Amino acid sequence: MYELEIEGRSTVSDEPIVDWPLRRDVHGDKDESRVAAAQARIVGGAKGRTDHGSVPSNPRSARARAYTSHSLPTHVSFQRVPWDDASAGVARSKIQNVFITYVLLGSLLLNPGAFGATAEAQSACRATTRQLSTIGPRARLQNLRDAGRTDRDVMEDAAACAGPAEPQVATVVNLAGQPLRIAPQLPVARAAFLGGIADPRDDGPAWNGRGSNAFVRAGVALDYAWFHAVVAPNLWYAQNKPYDVFPSPDSARSSLASPWYEPPLSIDLPSRFGVKPISHLELGESAVWATAGPVDVGVSTSTQHWGPAERGALVIGADAPGVPRIFARTSHPVRTPAGSLSATVFAGTLTESRYFDRDTENDLRSLTAWNVAWSPNEAGGFTVGFAHAAQRAGEWFGGSDSARRIHGPADQLNELYAQFRDPRTGIRAWVEVGHAGALPTASQFFAIPYQGITYVVGAERALATSSGSLLIALEAANLEQPTDVRGGARQDFYTSADIPQGWSQRGQILGNAAGPGGQSQWVSIDWIAKRWSAGIFADRVRWNEDALLRQYLAYSNRHDVTIRGGLRGGVVVFGNEIAVEASIGHRINYLFQNNEFIPGYRTVDLAVPALRFAITPTISR
């Protein structure tokens, strides 16, 4: 059984749904409170597990129910549960309609002479797509060796102009005296088989659940004088096999919403994307833009990656769906007497997931963001930059409905980053420092300089030989917030007191996939030859640490930690790399469950094996 969602509409299997209490069990009912449904879930199940729609014989107090919901796991395994009303899907459909409108307007207004464009101007930009989230090291090595365009390290876009090392096969036809270049985009295919539970890392714009997962993208790029377009939709599938989750204690939210994040520490971060297989089709890495001198202006739904971090950026990363937006950016670094400048700015709309709440008035939020980077010269080894993002409730196209127009206070994230890269020696090092909320005053900074601060640091070194290169990479991220500050509001990174959905896009973190209160460490060693590669890697993630400190009896043996290691390799065939990655690991104290000092509790350590495949063009980043 699965549901195919296209342009915000869903089509469900034709098998009849005969068990209405099961529908009510997960999503609630307009005529029955969510608390009563929670009682039906928790009471009567063996050892506190869901009993598939059992009815309570003795309803307990709200306090007892709340404690149980935080103390006992819930095994959600229903397969006949429809989704909530498609408010989020309708919202996405509205956004995509706006995108299509801009595509049509751009085509109708197409006039090659408007900017004095020539064939030479057209050849300066060749539209293409890039895979920003990759499991192989080959793209990283190619990026490290690129002697120019350092702006691509710190403001990457999956739909942009191709670099000089990105050859394309294209057909050129004459249209109104100007060459029209048509370039098919090589398909990208990915598959993941995950055991234990879902993993939000390395899944790009898709969501990888437990079981089998697949992702495919293909498209075409057009260049006509100053006009450029990429149409590259994504299609992904998740088997979404059941696993234990805690239900949200908030009666106004879906039972699949996060159990740890309620106002004023709120974020749309579902434990699971529904309870049945999912198929989803979206515009993906599509964009339309016009080039005027050093500036691109257009609309896009593509993913982005801001900052030099490799595994996960702090403000905007590639492990979330792209933000539908209107943008302006430099098409190449702009030379000035003080150095080279690159910049990008956009205004877009964020969408709530289907597994958060039933308030249809807050499904959309506005997001404005900009990123500016400076280098001593266009090919300089040193880059420093600053990124800012602010979101508010409401949407840009809210019309006359006051509830949907932009309103309320802004929620901010700011980031300062720096990178050193030397293609000759094969060294790259980077640091990102993020801050949640408005920037502190001088007195606040000197008093508590680490308040609201997160960071990512990393380095990689490529050692070249005549037969290949050895690439060594390390990266560490820390999103945990200090616990020694008293008397002020303490906010988990990515959560919000003003925006219920926090810093998320359709239920996935906009930035680093370690999430609120997380920290991670990564190390990898790969040998990369001309036609093949092989390597080993290991990583550790501590999840939701700030949420643990708010729990009853937050002992040190309850940290929720993933530890894993694995092997990976790839071969290049006909211009594509076929890569495979296999890992084994454990999720220790899953959902803070450890019974060493808590009688009647249980310890949950899960095996989390994973097998991933990818087919990507060898030049994909």
C-alpha positions, 0 to 999 in steps of 0.5 A: 500500500502506498500513496503517490503525491503529485503536485500536492494531490494524493492518490491512495490504494483502492482497498477499502478502509474499514477500521475507523478507530485506527484512523482516529488513533494516529491522526485524531478526529474533529469530534473526539479529542486527541487525549482520548485517542492517546488513551486508546493507544497507550492503555491495554497494549502489551508492555506499554506498546500500541495494541492496534486500536484497543479501548481503555477500560479505566481511563487514567489521569492526564498526569499518568498519561503524560508520564506514560507517553514519555516513558514507554515506546509506541510501536506504530504499525498501521497500514490503513491510515489515511493522511490528514487533509491535504493542506500542506499539499495544497500549499505546495501546489500553490507555490509550484503554480507560482513557479510555473507562472514565472516560467511562462512569463519568462518565455513570453517576455523572452527577447535576446536583445533586451540585455544586448546578449550575444552568442558569446554571452550565452556561452559564458553560462551553461545551465546544469544540475548538481548533486549536492548530497553525495556518498562518494569522495570523487566529487569532493576531490574534484572540488578540492582540485578546482583552482577557481570559483571558490564561491562554489564551496560556500554558496552552492546551488543545485541548479546553476551555471556549469563550471569549466570542468563540467562537460555536457552533451548538447544540441544547438538549434537556431531560433530567431537568429540566436542559438538555443542550447538544449542539454539533457541532464544525466540522471541521478539514482540513489537507493538506501536500505536502512535497518533499525530506524530512519536516518535523516542524514545523507538523504538529500531532498528525500526522506529515508525511512526504515526499509527500502528507499529510492530516489531518481532525478533527470531533466533538461537544461536550456540556454538562449542568450541571457535566458537559462532554465533547468527542469529536473524533477525528483521522484522518491520512494520510502518503504517506511517500515514500522519502528518504535516511536514516542507519541507527541504529548501535545494534544493539538499535534499529530501523534507522529510529531516529535515528543521532545519539542513543544512550545517554546522549544518547537520544531516540525521534526516528525519521528516518522513520515506517516505509517505506510509507504510513501511516493513523492514527485516534486519539481526538485532541482528546477530553476529559471533565471536571466543573466545580466552582466555578473548577476543572475535573477530568477526563481527556483526550487533547487536545494542549496548548501551554504558554508564550507562544511562538508557533512552538514551546513549550519544555516542551509544544507542539502539534506532537506527539500529545496525552498521555492524562492525568488533569488538574485546572485552573482553569476561569478565572483566580482573583482574589486580593488579590495578582492573578489566578492560573491553573494546570493539573496532570496525570498522564499516560502517554507512548508509544514509537513503533514505530520505536525499539527492540524492548524491549516492557518500556519502551514506556510512561512516566509524565509529571507536569506542572504550570503556574502563571501570575500576572497583576496582574489578570484582564485584565492585560497582564503574565503571568509563570509557571512550568512543570515536567514530570517523567517516569519509566519505567513506567506509572500502571496497571502493576498487579502487574508490577514491570517496568511499574510506575513506577520509576527516577529522574525526568527533569525539564524546568523553564521560566520564562516572561513575556509582555506583551500590550496589545490596545489598541496591538496589541503582544505580547512574550514570553520562555521560558527552559527548563532540563533536569534539576533546578534548579541550586544557587545556587553552580552557577547563579552559576558557569555560569548558562547550563548546560542553558539554552534560550530562546525570545523573540519579539514581534508587532505589529498595526497596525489601519486601517479596512480591515484590520490589518498583523501583524508577527511575529518569534520566535527559539529556541535549544536548543543547549548550551554547549561550553566547559564541561568536567568535567561531563556534557553533555546535549542538550536533550530527550535523557535518560540515564535514559529511552531515549525522552527527551522525546518522544510517539510519536516526536515532540518534546513541545516545540519542533520544532527538536529537540535541539541546534536553533535557529530564527528566524522572521519574517512580515508579513501583511495581514489584512482581514475576509474575506481575508489575504495575507502573506510569511514566512521562517525558518531552522533549524539541526538537531542542532548538538550532535550535529555536535560529536560527529562525526569532523571536525566542520568548520564547513562541515557545519552542517545548516541549512534556509532557506526563504521563502514566501507565504501567504493565506486567504479566509473562507467561511461561517465557515471560513478556507480558507488556503494556504501555499507555500514554497521552500527548501534543506536545506544539508549534510543529515545533516552531509554536505559533502565540502570537506575529507573525500575520498570524502565527498559534499555533500548539499543538498536542495530542500525545497518545500512546499505546505500547505492548511487549512480551519479555523473562523475562531475556532479558538484 
